[in-house]
Amino acid sequence: STKNGGELQNGVNHNSDNSFSMTEMGRVESPFPQRAGCPRQGTVAPHVKSRLILHAAYPKEIVDGLEAYSHVWVFFCFHLNPRGKAKQGG
């Protein structure tokens, strides 16, 4: 059980209302400082590389063996996106 009443399963906090929460573990460094010029799909710019930088609170050993995989799924939030500026789908 976690502090908000949810159950921790495989590192994800599953709450009683079927929602889950994420905890920030780091940040992404990208060569694109602004949204303008940033490709929407990575396959458009395969030569561009970004880095995932873990916060110092996490031991480096948590990524041991990661190089054996060809892909990694990273769940993220755009923290610099101005609220209310995103287009609404419809």
Secondary structure, DSSP 8 states (H G I E B T S, - for coil): --TTS-EEETTEEE-TTS-EE----EEEE-S-SSSTT--SSGGG-TT---EEEE-TTS-GGGGTTGGG-S--------TTS-TT-S----
